[in-house]
Amino acid sequence: MIRQYHRILSLTVAISFFSAITAQEMTVRGIVRGEIPHSSLLLISPMGSNRNDTLHLEALSDGSSSYVLTGKTQVSSDSLYQLMGIVEGRQMLQPLHIIPGKELSLRIEKGEWHCDDHADNQLLFTYNQERTRISRTLWEKGTDLSPDEITGLLGNYYRQATRLLGSCRCSTSTARYITLWAYTSLLSQYHNLTFITKKEDILQEITADSENLWPGGIGARPMEILDTPMALHFYESPQLITAALPSGSLMEKLKSLEDAYHCEEVRERVADLLLERFISRFDYAHHFEDGLAVIRQATEKYHLNKRYTEQFLMRRYSSPGSPFPKDVILVDSTGKRIDFSVFQGKYVYIDLWASWCKPCIAEIPYLQQMEKDLRHREDIVFVSVSIDQNKKAWIRKMKELDLHGWQLLDEQGQLSKFLNINSIPSFLLYDKNGRLLQYKAPRPSSGEQLKKYLEDLIINS
């Protein structure tokens, strides 16, 4: 949903695109008419691509409110592109159907994009406005709406798409895109209903098989609608497909994916998501060998990228008895590299934190007290490792909090990946030989629990 701003922008922009194709690149040229702030930015990309190309604006010298527009982008196989405008800090996203050699006329009025040329773009622009209004109403008024009213709103994604597509003729690719747009918008918002309405039982009152949402319901239809490369123009599609797969093991889900979907691009993208989730959520501390066998079986049977096996192996450092990752670079505030071997012969209690993490900062007073309580114990050391990407922010926060002792920075941001840590603060304990003793050590705020655990460990070592 497009974010709303108090300030209303009113511009009239007429853009004529003249396109010439050379190999796989398309040159975009045109004229922009209207008052455009110097800070404005226009980007264009082929639909479904990660590439964003800048469209340059240069004022004409005749004193008129007109600009020369130039830029290049990759040629899209289905003639669909994404136009992103950033004007006075406001972002606008708009699909476009661009035909090389055809002129394209755009307007921006009261923050909304309009198009006055061929039917494809008129439909794309109009549906974008309708879809935005539906989404805005759901998110702004969802807590006050009845289940019937919510069902009616969700059903409008499909009804408005059908109405517009029946009102005039357009290209096959645009018609398919709008249908997919309606379906992914509907299914995404349906999955968000518990959060939107703040009602835990809302999905029991609005069932996925309701004919009022989509003909035949939305529950069993992803494979019928999303089994096409164009579905990947929508970032939510892999998540929606994954959510619709039967529950089960990784291998069972990959089998369901192969049985239900025929599009290779869709299979590959969803399989990527399944393996990434498996790797990030796996319990490496207890079942490493079993997980490794599953990853190898999956990559071999379904011809998936071998990098997943490498990523899984990299996370073996989170298993008890594993050494500290040798490729992690730790530095102090002066930039001096600190090798983990300097702690050899001591137990090492690690606090993984960041300057922007409020729960991390809440633990610091307890950690400082623990250090004071155990300062007479020479065979344990407390090490705080920041995952900050901004070194200055880290140093600034250390001074602000008057931090002392071992304060180190994970310079390349690798430690959390090697240890498969997805949230901070996290606390780890290494033994005197530099091997992982406890993957999830007690927090400093546990007080006596942690103190007794560490003292007993030292006494019995």
C-alpha positions as CSV (number, residue, x, y, z in Angstrom):
1,M,0.0,0.0,0.0
2,I,1.3,3.4,-1.0
3,R,2.3,5.4,2.1
4,Q,0.3,8.5,2.6
5,Y,1.7,11.9,3.3
6,H,0.0,15.0,4.6
7,R,1.4,17.1,1.8
8,I,-0.5,16.7,-1.4
9,L,1.6,16.7,-4.5
10,S,-0.1,17.9,-7.7
11,L,1.8,17.7,-10.9
12,T,1.0,17.1,-14.5
13,V,3.6,15.1,-16.3
14,A,3.4,14.0,-19.9
15,I,6.1,11.5,-20.8
16,S,6.7,10.3,-24.3
17,F,8.9,7.2,-24.5
18,F,10.7,6.4,-27.7
19,S,12.4,3.0,-27.5
20,A,15.1,1.5,-29.5
21,I,16.2,-2.1,-28.8
22,T,19.8,-3.1,-29.2
23,A,20.6,-6.7,-28.2
24,Q,18.9,-7.0,-24.7
25,E,18.8,-3.3,-23.8
26,M,16.1,-0.8,-24.5
27,T,16.9,2.9,-24.7
28,V,14.2,5.1,-23.2
29,R,13.9,8.7,-24.3
30,G,11.1,11.2,-23.7
31,I,9.9,14.6,-22.6
32,V,8.6,15.3,-19.1
33,R,6.2,18.3,-18.7
34,G,5.5,19.8,-15.3
35,E,7.3,21.2,-12.3
36,I,9.7,18.5,-11.0
37,P,11.7,19.1,-7.9
38,H,15.5,18.7,-8.3
39,S,15.5,15.9,-5.7
40,S,13.1,13.8,-7.7
41,L,14.2,10.4,-8.9
42,L,12.6,8.1,-11.6
43,L,13.7,4.5,-11.9
44,I,12.6,1.8,-14.3
45,S,13.2,-2.0,-14.3
46,P,11.8,-5.0,-16.2
47,M,9.1,-6.6,-14.2
48,G,10.4,-9.3,-11.8
49,S,14.0,-8.1,-12.1
50,N,16.3,-6.9,-9.3
51,R,17.7,-4.3,-11.7
52,N,16.8,-0.7,-11.2
53,D,17.9,1.8,-13.9
54,T,17.8,5.6,-13.4
55,L,15.9,7.7,-15.8
56,H,17.7,11.0,-16.1
57,L,15.9,14.3,-16.2
58,E,17.5,17.4,-17.8
59,A,15.7,20.7,-18.0
60,L,15.2,22.2,-21.5
61,S,16.9,25.6,-22.0
62,D,13.8,27.2,-23.5
63,G,12.5,28.2,-20.0
64,S,9.5,25.9,-20.2
65,S,8.6,23.4,-17.5
66,S,9.9,20.6,-19.6
67,Y,12.6,18.0,-19.2
68,V,14.5,15.6,-21.5
69,L,14.2,12.1,-20.2
70,T,16.8,9.5,-21.0
71,G,17.8,6.1,-19.7
72,K,18.4,2.4,-20.5
73,T,16.9,-0.8,-19.2
74,Q,16.8,-4.4,-20.1
75,V,14.1,-5.6,-22.5
76,S,11.3,-7.4,-20.9
77,S,10.0,-10.5,-22.6
78,D,6.4,-9.6,-21.7
79,S,6.7,-5.8,-22.2
80,L,5.9,-5.2,-18.6
81,Y,8.1,-2.8,-16.5
82,Q,8.0,-1.3,-13.1
83,L,8.2,2.5,-12.8
84,M,9.2,3.9,-9.5
85,G,9.0,7.6,-8.7
86,I,10.5,9.3,-5.7
87,V,9.2,12.9,-5.6
88,E,9.8,15.0,-2.4
89,G,10.4,11.8,-0.4
90,R,7.2,10.1,-1.6
91,Q,7.5,6.8,-3.3
92,M,5.2,5.6,-6.0
93,L,5.2,2.2,-7.8
94,Q,3.4,1.7,-11.1
95,P,3.5,-1.2,-13.6
96,L,3.8,-0.2,-17.2
97,H,3.2,-1.9,-20.5
98,I,5.8,-0.4,-22.8
99,I,5.9,-1.1,-26.5
100,P,9.1,0.0,-28.3
101,G,8.4,2.9,-30.6
102,K,5.1,3.7,-28.9
103,E,4.6,7.0,-27.1
104,L,3.5,6.9,-23.5
105,S,1.8,9.8,-21.7
106,L,1.7,10.0,-17.9
107,R,0.3,12.4,-15.4
108,I,0.7,12.7,-11.6
109,E,-2.2,14.4,-9.9
110,K,-2.7,14.5,-6.1
111,G,-0.1,11.9,-5.6
112,E,-1.6,9.4,-8.1
113,W,-0.3,8.3,-11.4
114,H,-2.5,8.5,-14.5
115,C,-2.1,7.3,-18.0
116,D,-3.8,8.6,-21.2
117,D,-2.5,6.3,-23.9
118,H,-3.2,2.7,-24.8
119,A,-5.7,0.5,-23.0
120,D,-3.1,-1.7,-21.3
121,N,-1.7,1.2,-19.2
122,Q,-5.1,2.6,-18.5
123,L,-6.1,-0.7,-17.0
124,L,-2.8,-1.0,-15.0
125,F,-3.1,2.4,-13.6
126,T,-6.7,2.2,-12.7
127,Y,-6.4,-1.2,-11.1
128,N,-3.4,0.0,-9.1
129,Q,-5.6,2.8,-7.7
130,E,-8.5,0.4,-6.9
131,R,-6.2,-2.1,-5.2
132,T,-4.5,0.6,-3.1
133,R,-7.9,1.8,-1.9
134,I,-9.0,-1.7,-0.9
135,S,-5.8,-2.3,1.0
136,R,-5.9,1.1,2.7
137,T,-9.4,0.5,3.9
138,L,-8.5,-2.9,5.3
139,W,-5.5,-1.7,7.2
140,E,-7.1,1.5,8.4
141,K,-10.5,0.2,9.4
142,G,-10.0,-3.6,9.7
143,T,-10.4,-3.6,13.5
144,D,-13.9,-2.1,13.2
145,L,-15.2,-4.1,10.2
146,S,-17.5,-7.1,10.5
147,P,-16.4,-10.5,8.9
148,D,-19.0,-9.9,6.1
149,E,-17.6,-6.4,5.4
150,I,-14.0,-7.8,5.4
151,T,-15.1,-10.6,3.0
152,G,-16.6,-8.0,0.7
153,L,-13.5,-5.9,0.7
154,L,-11.2,-8.9,0.0
155,G,-13.5,-10.0,-2.8
156,N,-13.2,-6.6,-4.4
157,Y,-9.6,-7.5,-5.5
158,Y,-11.1,-10.1,-7.9
159,R,-14.3,-8.2,-8.8
160,Q,-12.5,-5.0,-9.7
161,A,-10.0,-6.8,-11.8
162,T,-12.8,-8.7,-13.6
163,R,-14.8,-5.5,-14.2
164,L,-11.8,-3.6,-15.7
165,L,-10.7,-6.5,-17.9
166,G,-14.2,-6.8,-19.2
167,S,-14.4,-3.1,-20.0
168,C,-11.9,-3.0,-22.8
169,R,-9.5,-5.2,-24.8
170,C,-5.8,-5.4,-23.7
171,S,-2.8,-7.6,-24.4
172,T,-2.7,-11.2,-23.0
173,S,0.3,-10.3,-20.8
174,T,-1.5,-7.4,-19.2
175,A,-4.6,-9.4,-18.6
176,R,-2.6,-12.2,-17.0
177,Y,-0.7,-9.7,-14.9
178,I,-3.8,-8.0,-13.5
179,T,-5.3,-11.4,-12.6
180,L,-2.1,-12.5,-10.8
181,W,-2.0,-9.0,-9.1
182,A,-5.5,-9.5,-7.8
183,Y,-4.9,-13.0,-6.6
184,T,-1.6,-12.3,-4.8
185,S,-3.0,-9.1,-3.2
186,L,-6.1,-11.0,-2.0
187,L,-4.1,-14.0,-0.6
188,S,-1.5,-11.8,1.0
189,Q,-4.1,-9.8,2.9
190,Y,-6.0,-12.9,3.8
191,H,-2.9,-14.3,5.5
192,N,-2.6,-10.9,7.3
193,L,-6.1,-10.8,8.6
194,T,-5.3,-11.8,12.2
195,F,-2.9,-8.9,12.4
196,I,-5.1,-6.5,10.5
197,T,-8.2,-7.2,12.6
198,K,-6.5,-8.0,15.9
199,K,-8.9,-11.0,16.1
200,E,-7.3,-14.5,16.7
201,D,-10.3,-16.4,15.3
202,I,-11.0,-14.3,12.2
203,L,-9.8,-17.0,9.8
204,Q,-12.4,-19.3,11.3
205,E,-15.1,-16.8,10.4
206,I,-13.7,-16.0,6.9
207,T,-12.7,-19.3,5.3
208,A,-10.4,-19.6,2.4
209,D,-13.0,-21.6,0.4
210,S,-15.5,-18.8,0.4
211,E,-16.9,-18.1,-3.1
212,N,-17.2,-14.5,-2.1
213,L,-13.4,-14.2,-2.1
214,W,-12.6,-15.8,-5.5
215,P,-14.5,-18.3,-7.7
216,G,-13.9,-21.7,-6.1
217,G,-12.2,-20.1,-3.1
218,I,-8.5,-19.3,-2.7
219,G,-7.5,-22.2,-0.5
220,A,-6.6,-24.8,-3.1
221,R,-5.9,-22.6,-6.1
222,P,-2.3,-21.4,-5.9
223,M,-1.1,-24.2,-8.2
224,E,-3.8,-23.3,-10.8
225,I,-2.9,-19.5,-10.8
226,L,0.7,-19.2,-9.7
227,D,2.2,-21.9,-11.9
228,T,3.6,-19.4,-14.4
229,P,6.9,-17.4,-14.7
230,M,4.8,-14.2,-14.4
231,A,3.9,-15.1,-10.9
232,L,7.5,-14.3,-9.9
233,H,6.8,-10.7,-10.8
234,F,5.2,-10.5,-7.4
235,Y,7.6,-10.9,-4.5
236,E,5.0,-12.6,-2.3
237,S,4.4,-15.5,-4.7
238,P,7.0,-17.9,-3.3
239,Q,5.8,-17.3,0.2
240,L,2.2,-17.9,-0.8
241,I,3.0,-21.1,-2.6
242,T,5.1,-22.3,0.4
243,A,2.3,-21.6,2.8
244,A,-0.1,-23.6,0.7
245,L,2.1,-26.7,0.5
246,P,1.0,-29.6,2.8
247,S,2.8,-29.7,6.2
248,G,5.7,-32.2,6.5
249,S,9.4,-32.6,6.2
250,L,11.6,-30.7,3.7
251,M,11.7,-33.7,1.4
252,E,7.9,-34.1,1.6
253,K,7.4,-30.4,0.7
254,L,9.8,-30.6,-2.2
255,K,7.9,-33.6,-3.5
256,S,4.6,-31.8,-3.2
257,L,6.1,-28.8,-5.0
258,E,7.3,-31.0,-7.8
259,D,3.9,-32.8,-8.1
260,A,1.8,-29.6,-8.1
261,Y,3.9,-27.2,-10.2
262,H,5.3,-27.6,-13.7
263,C,6.9,-24.2,-14.2
264,E,10.7,-24.6,-13.6
265,E,11.2,-21.0,-12.6
266,V,8.5,-21.3,-9.9
267,R,9.8,-24.6,-8.7
268,E,13.4,-23.3,-8.4
269,R,12.4,-20.1,-6.5
270,V,10.1,-21.9,-4.0
271,A,12.7,-24.7,-3.5
272,D,15.2,-21.9,-2.7
273,L,12.9,-20.5,-0.1
274,L,12.3,-24.0,1.4
275,L,16.0,-24.7,1.8
276,E,16.8,-21.3,3.1
277,R,14.2,-21.7,5.8
278,F,15.4,-25.2,6.6
279,I,19.0,-24.0,7.0
280,S,18.1,-20.9,9.1
281,R,15.7,-22.8,11.5
282,F,17.6,-26.0,11.9
283,D,18.8,-27.2,15.3
284,Y,22.5,-27.7,14.6
285,A,23.3,-28.3,18.2
286,H,21.6,-31.7,18.3
287,H,20.9,-33.1,14.9
288,F,23.7,-31.8,12.6
289,E,24.5,-35.1,10.8
290,D,20.8,-35.8,10.2
291,G,20.2,-32.4,8.7
292,L,23.3,-32.6,6.5
293,A,22.0,-35.9,5.1
294,V,18.6,-34.3,4.3
295,I,20.3,-31.3,2.6
296,R,22.5,-33.6,0.5
297,Q,19.5,-35.8,-0.4
298,A,17.4,-32.8,-1.4
299,T,20.1,-31.1,-3.6
300,E,20.9,-34.4,-5.4
301,K,17.3,-35.6,-5.9
302,Y,15.9,-32.3,-7.1
303,H,19.1,-31.0,-8.8
304,L,19.3,-27.9,-6.5
305,N,22.3,-25.6,-6.1
306,K,25.2,-27.2,-4.1
307,R,25.7,-23.9,-2.3
308,Y,23.0,-25.1,0.2
309,T,25.2,-27.9,1.4
310,E,28.0,-25.4,1.8
311,Q,25.8,-23.1,3.8
312,F,24.6,-25.9,6.0
313,L,28.2,-27.0,6.7
314,M,29.2,-23.5,7.5
315,R,26.7,-23.5,10.3
316,R,28.2,-26.5,12.0
317,Y,30.0,-24.1,14.3
318,S,26.7,-23.9,16.3
319,S,27.1,-27.5,17.4
320,P,28.6,-28.3,20.9
321,G,32.3,-29.0,20.7
322,S,32.8,-26.9,17.6
323,P,35.7,-24.4,17.5
324,F,35.2,-20.7,17.2
325,P,34.8,-19.9,13.4
326,K,38.3,-19.2,12.2
327,D,37.1,-17.0,9.3
328,V,35.4,-14.5,11.6
329,I,37.4,-11.2,12.0
330,L,37.1,-9.5,15.4
331,V,38.5,-6.1,15.9
332,D,38.7,-3.7,18.8
333,S,37.8,0.0,18.7
334,T,41.2,0.9,17.3
335,G,40.8,-1.5,14.4
336,K,43.3,-4.0,15.8
337,R,42.5,-7.6,14.9
338,I,41.9,-9.8,18.0
339,D,42.4,-13.6,17.4
340,F,40.1,-15.8,19.5
341,S,43.1,-17.8,20.6
342,V,44.1,-15.0,23.0
343,F,41.4,-16.4,25.3
344,Q,42.9,-19.9,25.3
345,G,42.8,-21.4,28.8
346,K,39.8,-19.4,29.9
347,Y,36.0,-19.9,29.7
348,V,34.6,-17.3,27.3
349,Y,31.1,-15.9,27.9
350,I,30.1,-14.0,24.7
351,D,27.4,-11.4,24.5
352,L,26.3,-10.8,20.9
353,W,24.7,-7.4,20.6
354,A,24.3,-4.2,18.6
355,S,24.1,-0.5,19.4
356,W,20.6,-0.2,18.0
357,C,19.2,-3.3,19.9
358,K,17.2,-2.1,23.0
359,P,16.9,-5.6,24.5
360,C,20.6,-6.0,24.1
361,I,21.2,-2.7,26.0
362,A,18.8,-3.8,28.7
363,E,21.1,-6.7,29.5
364,I,24.3,-4.6,29.8
365,P,23.9,-3.5,33.4
366,Y,23.4,-7.2,34.5
367,L,26.4,-8.2,32.4
368,Q,28.5,-5.5,34.1
369,Q,27.4,-6.7,37.5
370,M,28.2,-10.3,36.6
371,E,31.7,-9.2,35.6
372,K,32.2,-7.4,38.9
373,D,30.9,-10.4,40.9
374,L,33.3,-12.8,39.2
375,R,36.3,-10.5,38.8
376,H,38.3,-12.7,41.2
377,R,37.9,-15.6,38.8
378,E,40.9,-15.5,36.5
379,D,39.8,-18.4,34.3
380,I,36.7,-16.8,32.8
381,V,36.5,-13.8,30.5
382,F,33.4,-11.8,29.3
383,V,33.5,-10.7,25.7
384,S,31.0,-8.4,24.0
385,V,30.8,-8.8,20.3
386,S,28.9,-6.2,18.3
387,I,27.3,-7.0,14.9
388,D,27.0,-3.3,14.1
389,Q,27.6,-2.4,10.4
390,N,28.3,1.2,11.4
391,K,31.5,1.2,13.4
392,K,31.0,4.8,14.5
393,A,27.6,4.0,16.0
394,W,29.2,1.1,17.9
395,I,32.0,3.3,19.3
396,R,29.5,6.1,20.2
397,K,27.3,3.7,22.1
398,M,30.2,2.2,24.0
399,K,31.2,5.7,25.2
400,E,27.6,6.5,26.0
401,L,27.2,3.4,28.1
402,D,30.7,3.5,29.6
403,L,31.5,0.0,28.4
404,H,34.8,-1.6,29.5
405,G,36.6,-4.9,29.2
406,W,36.6,-6.9,26.0
407,Q,34.6,-4.9,23.4
408,L,34.9,-6.3,19.9
409,L,33.3,-5.8,16.5
410,D,32.4,-8.5,14.1
411,E,33.9,-6.6,11.2
412,Q,32.5,-8.5,8.3
413,G,29.2,-9.5,9.9
414,Q,29.9,-13.3,9.6
415,L,29.6,-14.5,13.2
416,S,25.8,-14.7,13.3
417,K,25.8,-16.5,10.0
418,F,28.4,-19.1,11.1
419,L,26.5,-19.7,14.3
420,N,23.0,-19.5,12.8
421,I,21.9,-16.8,15.1
422,N,18.8,-15.1,13.9
423,S,18.1,-12.7,16.8
424,I,20.0,-10.7,19.4
425,P,20.9,-10.5,22.2
426,S,22.4,-14.0,22.1
427,F,24.8,-15.5,24.7
428,L,27.3,-18.2,24.1
429,L,29.9,-20.0,26.2
430,Y,33.2,-21.5,25.0
431,D,35.4,-23.8,27.1
432,K,39.1,-23.4,27.9
433,N,40.0,-25.1,24.6
434,G,38.0,-22.6,22.5
435,R,35.2,-25.0,21.8
436,L,31.5,-24.3,22.0
437,L,30.2,-25.4,25.4
438,Q,26.7,-23.9,25.4
439,Y,25.0,-22.5,22.3
440,K,22.2,-20.7,24.3
441,A,23.8,-19.7,27.6
442,P,21.7,-18.1,30.4
443,R,21.2,-14.4,30.0
444,P,23.0,-12.0,32.4
445,S,19.5,-10.9,33.7
446,S,19.0,-14.4,35.0
447,G,21.3,-13.3,37.9
448,E,22.1,-16.0,40.4
449,Q,21.3,-18.7,37.9
450,L,24.1,-17.6,35.6
451,K,26.5,-16.8,38.4
452,K,26.1,-20.2,40.0
453,Y,26.4,-22.0,36.7
454,L,29.7,-20.2,35.9
455,E,31.1,-20.7,39.4
456,D,30.3,-24.4,39.4
457,L,31.8,-24.7,35.9
458,I,35.0,-23.2,37.1
459,I,35.2,-25.2,40.3
460,N,34.6,-28.5,38.6
461,S,37.0,-27.9,35.7
